[in-house]
């Protein structure tokens, strides 16, 4: 049996032992939850990597107030894939940071690469600060590897004035949403209610996660892979149907044309994570003050489920000499509302009250949309990523491009991804089961 299989596929008790053994050694620091790691005997320095603009000011604020725990920030630029590669190179060179911000979907891959160290007991006191759906994403096989840093509850952003002009009520179900899409194209040719471009693979995953059970789970002695389940197929067929009927704007989400379409009224709504709101306010010139927010439509009348799009975690990197102190800083960074909003992030923590930045509030007609999004976050369904998800994202991207071009369908995407994930896990020696 391979090391990877034991790390990922064995029962929780065995996995925890294996992970701790893999991280131990004569020169390694004491575990974060040991007595000698409970607090610094003298000032310590935490090296921290983050690519979020504005982090430097927060680090300065922390350092001024915490002379015993100083943070040394290194900006980690580039795409998440490039930052992942940078960390791998740094670990090989023995020059990795103590703590790093990375998206949730990279965590299993980082674990397979043996890049993370568990801080389970050191962060146990912080668990109640965070939403259960986000806390779950920093926990694998009974160990915790950091604290949640952000979330992205899905919502519908729409032009309220255009809806009123076309006589469209805000849809609460996907059936109503389809009828609204038909009304838009009928009454305003060349206009679309919604889009799904060739680079919208993470959007499609989130749309699916609202209905489907998680595609990946650790069960018994293996990883279960169930990408092609009936609920996922139903979501794929729904969106494929919208495309086949000509009801989707196929502009790529990350092309400049996307914001032009919204500004000029060629697309009347966006379904996306909470991070969409400040981006819309900053980049959409048309209809400022007329945009509004509503819950994501549901599959059954009366349901309130949503899903997550985006977000990440402050992770404990293997080799860190002061993980407990690093996690203390991480907890402050992810539970101080001013800090969170200054990074244009959306919290992963529990909160009863949340304000909206003035520019975003004005764009949405004076509405405190962050408070609404915080309420939506309470209904986020659980999700789980795989240990080979980094490779899966490439497969997803290729399949979404084929969907846009008409050379493939979303059902094809599910089947291709299922096959790719099984093969890639088995190549690493991970035991896989399917329903």
N, C-alpha and C positions, 0 to 999 in steps of 0.2 A: 504494500500500500504506500502510495507516495506521500510526501510531506504535505503537499497541497490538499490531498484528499482528507488527511487527518485534520488539517487546519479548518477546512470548510465544510466537511461532510459528516463528521462524527457527532455523537450526542454532545450536548452543551458542556457537560463536565469534562469530557475528554478534550474538546476543543479549547476550553479555557486553559487547561494544563499545557496543551501543546503550544498555544500562543505565548504563554508566559515563559515557557522553556526556550522557545525560539528567540525571545527578546532578552534572555538572561545571559550573563557572562561575567567573568572576573572584573572587567573594567566598566560594566554598566552601572548606572546610578541606582539607588534604592527605588523600589516601586513607589508610585506617587501616593499610595495609601499607607505606606509604612510610617512608623513613628518618627524616624529620622528625616522623613520628607514632609512632615506636617507643617513646617514653617522654616524660613531661612534663618540660619544662625548669623549670617552676615549678608550684606546686600548681594543680590544675584542679578544677572543680566539674562534676559530672554531674547533670543533672536527670532524674529517674526517676519514671515513673508506674506505680503498681501498686494494685490494689484488694484485695489479699490482706491480711487482718487479721494483724497481727504483724510485718509488714514493717518497721515503724518501729524496732522493737528491733534487727533485723538491720542496718539501715542505721546505727544508732548504733554497733553493734559494729564494723562495717567502718570507719566514720569514725575511731573511736578508734585503730584499728590501722594506718590508711593516711592519714597526714596529707597526702600528695601527691596523693591522688585522693579528693576529698570528694563524697559523694552527697547531693543535695537531693531528698527524697522529696515527691511530691505524690500524695495518695490519689485514685485514679480510681474513683469510685463508679458504681453502676448496672449494668445488664445489659451484656453484651459488645457488643451492638448500639449501646447508648448510648455506651459507651466508644469504639467505632469512630467514631461521629459526632462525639464530642468531639475526637478526634484530628484528624479532617478539618477541623473548624472552627479548631483551633489552628494547623494548618499554613497555612490560608488567611490567618490573622491574623499569621503569622510568629512564633508563640509555642509551637511544638511542643517536646516534651521531647527529650532525647538518646536515651533508651532507654525501652521500654515493654513490659509483659507483656501478651500477647494469645494467644488460643487458636490452635492450628495451623490450624484451618479458616478463619481470617480472613487468613492470610498471603497467599494469591494475590490476594485482593481489595485488600489493602493495597498490593501491588505494582502492580496495575492502576491504583490511585489515585496512584501515584508517591510513596508515603509512606515507603518504606524505602530504605536505602542499603546496598550490599554491603560486607561486612567479611571477604571470603573469606580473604585471606592473614593478616589479624589474628587469626582464630580457628582457623587450620589446626592450630596446636599443640594445640588443645583437642579435636580430633575424636575421639581415642582415649579420651577420658573418657566418651563417650556411646554408648548403644546405636545400632546402625546404623539401626534402624527409626525412632528419634526424630531422629537426625541428618539423615536423608533429608528430614524434614518442614521443615527450615529451609533446604533447598537447592532452588533452582529455576533451570533453564537454565544450569547451571554456576556459579552464584554462591551464596554463603552470606550470610544476612541476620540472623544472630544465633546464639544457642545454645539447645538444648532446655532447657526448665525443668521439665517434668513429663511423666508418662506415666500411662496408665490401663489396664494389662493386664487383660483380661476374665477373670472367674472366676465360679464358682458358690458363693454363700453359702446355707447351708441349715440347717434345724433337725434336727440329728442325732437328737434324742430322738423327734421325730415320725416321722422316717423309720423308726426302729426299731419304733415302735408299729404302723406300717402295713406293716411287712415289706418296705420298699423299700431296695434296695441303691443306692448312689450311681451314677447312670448315667454311663457313659463315652462313649456315642454318642448321637446325637439320636434314633435309633430307640428306644433304651432309655429316653431321656427322655420320649418320647411315651407309652410303656407305663407309666412311673411316673406321669405326669399322669393317665392313665386310672384307675390304681389309687387315687390320692388322691380323685378325685371319686366313685368307686364306694364306697370304704370310709368316706369322710368327706364326705357331701353338704354342699355349701356351702363346701367347702374347695378351694383350688387349689394346684397345685404351683408355678405361675409366673404372672406377669402381663405384659401389654403394653398400656399405656394410650394414650390419644389424644395425649399429649405425649411419647411415647417414641420420637420419630423418630431421635434420635442413637443410642439403643439398637439400633434396627432396622438402622441403617447398620453398627454394629459387629458385629451378628450376621451380617450379609451379608459383611462384610469378612473374616470367618474363612474363608469358602469361595471368594469371588469374587476375581478379579484386580481391581486398582484400576479404578474407574469412569473415571478421567481420567488421561491421560498426555500428555506432550509428545513427539510423534513427528515426525521430519523437519521439515516446515514448518508444523505445525498441532497443535492440541489434539485428541486422540482422545477421544470420548465414547462410553462403552459401559456405560450403566447397566442396560440390559435384557439383559445376557448370560445364558447358560443357567444358570450357577451362581447368579446373583442371583435368577433366576426360581425356581430350586429352593428357595432359602431363603424367598422370599416365599410360595410354595405351601405349604411346611411350616407356617409360622406362621399362614397363613390357615386351614389345615386344623385346627389346634388351636382357633382361634377358632370355626370353623364347628361343631366338635364340642362346644362349650361347655366347653373345657378351660382357658380363659384368664381370669384376673381382669383386668377392663378398667378398674380404678381407675387414674386418672391418677397417674403417678409423682411429680409434685410437689404433689399434694393432700395435706393432713394425713391424710386417710383411708388413704393408702398405709401410713404407719407404724402406724396403728391395725390394719390388716389383718395386718401382720406381728406386732405385739404380741399380738394376740388369736388368732393361729393360723389365720387365714383364708387366708393365703398362706404357703407353707412354704419358698420359696427365692427368691432374687434372682440374676439373672445381670447383672453389671455390672462397671464398672471398679474399679480398686484404691481409688479415692476413696470407694467405697461403704462400705468397712469402718468408718472412723471415724464416718460418718453413721449407720450401723446401730447402732453402739455407743452413740451419743449420743441416738438417737431411738426405739429399739425397747425397750420395757420388758419384753416377754414373752420368756422363754426365755434370759435372760442366762446365759452359761456353757454353754448347750446348742447354740449356733450353731457351725457348722464351715465349712470352706472346701475346695473341690475344684476341679480344672481344669475349664474350660469343656468340655462334651461336644463330641465331634468327629464328623465326617461319616463317617469310616471307622475301624474298630477299629484301635487302635495309633497313630493320628495324635496329634500333640501341639500342633497349631496353635491359636493364640489370636489375638485382635485387640486394638486399642486403643480405649478410650473415654475421651475427655478428654485433658487435658494442653495445654501451651502452650509458648511460647518467649519469651525475653528478646530483643527485637528492636532493631536499630539503626535509628533514625528519621532520615530524610533531613534534613540540615541540622545534625546533631550535629557540634560542633567537635572532640570528643575521642572518636571511636568506639573506638579501641584500648583506651583507659582504661576506657570503659564496658563493653567486652566482658571486660576483666579482672575487673571487679566482677561481671559477669554469670556468669562461670565460677565464681567463688567461691560465689555465691549458689545455684548449681545443682549444686554438687558437694560442699558441706559438708553431711554427713548431718544434723547437729543443726539446721541452718538449714532444710533441706527438711522435716523432720518437724515443726518448730515452726510451719510454715505449713500443716500438715495436707495436705501434698502428697505425691505419690509420685514417686520420682526417675526422671529420664530418663537418668541416668548408669549406667555399668556398676558393679556392686558385688558383692563376694563374701559380704558379711555385712551383714545389716540387722536392726535390732531393731524391736520393736513397742511402741508406747506402752502403758503399764500398763492403761489403761481399755479399750483395744481388745483387748489380750491377754486380759483377764479375761472380756470378752464372748464371746470365742471359746474359752472353756474352757482358757485358759493356753497356747494355741498361738501360736507365733511366725509369725503369718500373713504378716507383711511379708516374711519370708524366702521363704515359699512363693510369694508374689506376684512377688518378684524373679526367681524361677526361671521362673514363667510368662512374665514379660516377655521372656525370651530367645527365646520362641517366637512373639512378635508378628509377624504378617504385614505386609508393606509396604502403605501406602495413600497416596493422593494426593487433594488437594482441587482444585477448579476455581477459575478467576479470577472466577467469578460465583456462588460458593457461598453468599454471604450472602443472595442472592435465592433460591437453591435451598432454603435452610433454611425459608423461608416456605412454599414449595411443599410441602416435606416435612411441615411441621406441619399444613397444611390436609389433606393426604392421610391422615395418621395419624388425624386427627379423623374423617374419613370412614370409615376402617377401624373405628374404635371404634363409630361410630354405625350401621355396617352399610350405609352408602350407597356405599361403595367398597371395593375390595380392595387387598391389597398389590401385586398385579400391576399394578393401575391406578396405584398410587403410582409404580412403576418407570417406566411408560410416560409418565406425566405429567411426572416429573422429567427424563427423557431429553429430551422435547420442550422443556421450559422451559430447560434448560441450553444446548441447541443454539441456541435463539432468543436467549437473553440474551448468549451469547458473540458470535454473529454481529452483534447490535446494537452491540457494541463494536468491530466490525471485526476480530475474531479469527477466523482460519480454523479450521474444524472439520471433522473427518473422523469417520465412523462405520464399524464393521466391515462 
